[in-house]
Amino acid sequence: FTSAKLSSLRCHLKTHSDEKRHVCHLCPKAFRTAALLHNHVNTHTGNKPHKCSECDTAFVTRGELSRHRRYKHTLERPFKCTICEYSSVEASKMRRHVRSHTGERPYPCHLCSYASKDAYKLKRHMVTHTGEKRYECYVCQARFTQSGTMKIHVSQKHGENVPKHQCPHCSTFLSRKSDLGVHLRNLHSYMEEAVKCRDCEAAFHERYAFLQHRKTHRRERSFRCAQSSCTCNQ
């Protein structure tokens, strides 16, 4: 990569770094560059600045627009397999396809011999080791390892007798629309002055994201010695 502008070079160098300093004010996600954060925030706000010139569809990112045009209008499949006749609209799908020829599984589990062709399947596999139950029933607080299992539980156990209004930014359900409005104002509204974490350098423009971040520090200090101020992680 070469550029006549120092700013462009600095932006490019961030693609090689794992540091994610740009935190979304609507959820806990963070990104390497401001441009990636901007695209992500558009998914929350519904802003779709990239409009198709051949139909009325609009998209959050330029990449989504390009894929749409290939799928719906040009039917172009620029990524072609060198081993068989398969071709794809997207480079990522082509990479996964090539692994079906090579047998490559670049995402290994560090706890067993399992390895996956893509990152998503590895993430789903890891739950079998951790037993982590990330998904909580918003009616009875029962917890589940998979979101699909939680949804089946809600449908079978609670039927129609559940709160109707779900927050679009978190998993909270409320029985009245007015309560949802209060929830959105108190936890998800944008704050001009960022709230800074007292235990690290993170800063947030939304109260909900800040509170979720604070939980990570509380977990770190969950094992405290009764005789001193020492803490222990496990």
C-alpha positions in Angstrom: 0.0 0.0 0.0 1.3 3.5 -0.9 -0.4 6.9 -0.6 0.5 10.5 -1.2 -1.4 11.5 2.0 -0.1 10.7 5.5 -3.6 10.6 6.8 -4.5 7.8 4.3 -1.4 5.8 5.4 -2.4 6.2 9.0 -5.9 5.0 8.3 -4.5 2.0 6.3 -2.2 1.0 9.2 -5.2 0.6 11.5 -6.3 -2.3 9.3 -3.2 -4.2 10.6 -3.9 -3.4 14.2 -6.2 -5.2 16.7 -6.7 -2.1 18.7 -10.4 -0.9 18.6 -10.6 2.6 20.0 -13.8 3.7 18.3 -16.7 2.5 20.6 -20.4 2.6 19.5 -22.6 4.7 21.7 -25.6 2.4 21.0 -24.0 -1.0 21.9 -20.7 -2.3 23.3 -19.1 -3.0 19.9 -15.8 -1.2 19.0 -14.0 -0.8 15.7 -10.5 0.0 14.4 -11.4 3.0 12.4 -14.0 5.8 12.5 -15.3 4.8 9.1 -16.1 1.3 10.3 -17.9 2.8 13.4 -19.8 5.2 11.2 -21.1 2.3 9.0 -22.0 0.3 12.2 -24.0 3.3 13.7 -26.0 3.5 10.5 -27.3 0.0 11.2 -28.7 1.3 14.5 -30.2 4.6 13.1 -31.5 3.1 9.9 -29.5 5.6 7.8 -28.8 4.1 4.3 -26.7 6.6 2.3 -25.8 4.3 -0.6 -28.7 4.2 -3.0 -29.0 1.9 -6.0 -29.3 3.8 -9.3 -31.4 1.0 -10.9 -34.0 0.5 -8.2 -35.3 2.1 -5.0 -33.1 0.0 -2.6 -30.6 1.8 -0.3 -27.8 0.3 1.8 -25.7 1.2 4.9 -22.3 0.5 3.2 -20.9 0.8 -0.3 -19.9 -2.9 -0.2 -23.6 -3.9 0.4 -24.6 -1.8 -2.5 -22.0 -3.5 -4.7 -23.2 -7.0 -3.7 -26.9 -6.0 -4.3 -26.0 -4.8 -7.8 -24.2 -8.1 -8.6 -27.1 -10.2 -7.2 -30.0 -8.3 -8.6 -28.9 -6.3 -11.7 -25.6 -7.2 -13.3 -25.5 -10.9 -12.2 -21.8 -10.6 -12.3 -19.8 -13.3 -10.4 -16.2 -12.0 -10.4 -14.7 -14.5 -8.0 -14.1 -17.8 -9.8 -12.8 -21.1 -8.4 -9.6 -22.3 -10.1 -10.4 -26.0 -9.3 -14.0 -26.3 -10.4 -16.7 -24.2 -12.2 -18.0 -22.5 -9.1 -18.1 -18.7 -9.1 -19.3 -16.2 -6.5 -20.5 -12.7 -6.0 -18.5 -12.4 -2.8 -14.8 -13.0 -2.0 -15.6 -14.4 1.4 -17.9 -17.1 0.0 -15.2 -18.0 -2.5 -12.7 -18.5 0.3 -15.0 -20.8 2.1 -15.7 -22.7 -1.1 -12.0 -23.2 -1.8 -11.6 -24.8 1.7 -14.1 -27.5 0.6 -11.4 -28.5 -2.0 -8.3 -28.1 0.2 -9.8 -29.4 3.5 -8.3 -26.4 5.2 -9.8 -25.5 8.6 -8.1 -22.3 9.8 -10.2 -21.8 12.9 -9.1 -24.4 15.5 -10.5 -24.9 19.0 -7.8 -24.4 21.6 -9.6 -26.8 24.0 -10.0 -29.9 21.7 -9.2 -31.2 18.3 -12.1 -29.5 16.5 -11.4 -27.1 13.7 -13.8 -25.1 11.5 -13.8 -23.7 8.0 -15.3 -20.4 9.3 -15.2 -18.3 12.5 -19.0 -18.5 13.2 -19.1 -22.2 13.5 -16.1 -22.2 15.8 -17.8 -19.6 18.0 -20.9 -21.8 18.2 -18.7 -24.8 19.0 -17.0 -23.0 21.9 -20.2 -23.0 23.9 -20.0 -26.8 24.2 -16.9 -26.2 26.4 -17.8 -23.1 28.4 -21.4 -24.0 29.0 -22.0 -20.3 28.9 -25.7 -19.4 28.9 -25.8 -16.0 27.3 -29.4 -15.9 26.4 -32.0 -15.1 29.1 -35.7 -15.6 28.9 -37.2 -12.1 29.5 -40.3 -13.6 31.2 -38.9 -16.1 33.7 -35.1 -15.5 33.5 -34.2 -19.1 32.5 -30.9 -19.1 30.6 -29.8 -20.9 27.5 -26.7 -21.5 25.4 -28.4 -20.7 22.1 -30.7 -17.9 21.1 -32.8 -20.4 19.1 -33.4 -22.6 22.1 -34.4 -19.5 24.1 -37.0 -18.5 21.5 -38.5 -22.0 21.4 -38.7 -21.9 25.2 -40.6 -18.6 25.2 -43.0 -19.8 22.5 -43.7 -23.1 24.3 -43.7 -22.0 27.9 -45.1 -18.5 27.8 -47.2 -18.3 24.6 -48.9 -15.0 24.1 -48.6 -13.9 27.8 -45.4 -11.9 27.3 -44.5 -8.2 27.1 -45.0 -6.9 23.6 -42.5 -4.0 23.2 -38.9 -5.0 22.6 -36.1 -2.4 22.8 -34.4 -2.3 19.3 -30.9 -1.9 21.0 -30.9 -4.6 23.7 -32.9 -7.6 24.9 -35.3 -5.7 27.2 -39.0 -6.2 26.7 -41.6 -3.9 28.2 -45.4 -4.2 28.5 -46.2 -0.6 27.6 -45.0 1.6 24.7 -44.6 4.5 27.1 -42.2 2.4 29.3 -40.2 1.6 26.2 -39.9 5.4 25.5 -38.5 6.0 29.0 -36.1 3.1 28.7 -34.8 4.4 25.4 -34.3 7.9 26.8 -32.6 6.8 30.0 -30.3 4.1 28.5 -29.9 4.5 24.8 -30.0 8.2 24.1 -26.8 9.8 22.7 -24.8 11.8 25.3 -22.7 14.7 24.0 -20.2 14.4 26.8 -18.7 10.8 26.9 -18.8 8.9 30.2 -15.3 7.6 31.0 -14.5 4.4 32.8 -12.6 4.9 36.0 -10.8 1.5 35.6 -9.5 1.9 32.0 -9.4 4.3 29.1 -12.7 3.4 27.5 -15.3 6.1 27.0 -19.0 5.9 26.0 -21.7 8.2 24.6 -24.5 5.9 25.7 -25.4 4.8 29.3 -26.3 1.2 28.4 -22.9 0.6 26.7 -21.1 2.1 29.7 -23.1 -0.1 32.1 -22.4 -3.2 30.1 -18.7 -2.3 30.0 -18.6 -1.8 33.8 -19.8 -5.4 34.2 -16.5 -6.7 32.7 -14.6 -5.0 35.5 -16.9 -6.4 38.2 -16.3 -9.9 36.9 -12.5 -9.2 37.0 -12.9 -8.4 40.8 -15.3 -11.2 41.6 -12.8 -13.0 43.9 -11.8 -10.7 46.7 -9.6 -11.5 49.7 -11.4 -10.8 53.1 -8.2 -9.8 54.7 -6.9 -7.2 52.3 -7.7 -5.2 49.2 -6.3 -7.9 46.9 -8.4 -9.4 44.2 -8.1 -12.6 42.2 -9.3 -13.6 38.8 -10.3 -17.2 38.0 
